[in-house]
């Protein structure tokens, strides 16, 4: 985690812009499929096409491609590029600044919770999640509304911040989980138990390769919070304006939608986070 926290601001922003572009180019079609799978139910309709909860990743993508071609799969790409560029800079910037304040300004001593992970890493991850949410809330509303073909005419008002609470909760646990798994993976790679396969290790053998670290740690974090992400997407889609997060949680459990869209979501995460 320390290598992320020490990157200069200019390089961090450049890396964020690169991540935003990579996310759109290689991940946007999968993200659009994931969003539509999470948002559409048997009672919601996108123009002339009804995508039911039973529709698979391939059926959802095929139906959209047949209607709109490649353009449909890249719906919401511009907000994702802008949000992705700023989001990555914000989350690592907030995280790094929090770690610096705790260590250098306040003089907090390092301590591993349960002998596993530094508590400062978790607190820095929490700060990073807040930073990410501040950027992602409005840009994700724009992205998701475009992906589910909802009108944008009323967005620049209160609805631009739909799902603020659940997005903040998701991002706090998502980024905290990400830095936790990065720290844990480093400890496992450096242990003498040889639990990490050699093909996943970097040349020095003290950590995962860049692709493995980005893909595995991000996917573990997403798996940890996926049910919250489903609710976040539903709240920001504009299709569930009268339903609160608690009601959506109960409905998703009853209808088996807690992990809806998990396959395209993890595929996108693997490609985007592994290659960025």
Buried (B, 14 or more C-beta within 10 A) or exposed (E): BEEBBEBEEEEBBBBBBBBBBBBBBBBBBBBBBBBBBBBBBEEBEBEEBBBEBEBEBEBBBEBBBEEBEEEBBBBBBBBBBBBBBBBBBBBBBBBBBBBBBBBEEEEBEEEEEEEEBBBBBBBBBBBBBBBBBBBBBBBBBBBBBBBBBBEEEEBEEEBBBBBBBBBBBBBBBBBBBBBBBBBBBBEBBEEEEEEBEEEBBEEEEEBBBEBBBBBBBBBBBBBBBBBBBBBBBBBBBBBBEEBEBEEBBEBBEEEEBBBBBBBBBBBBBBBBBBBB
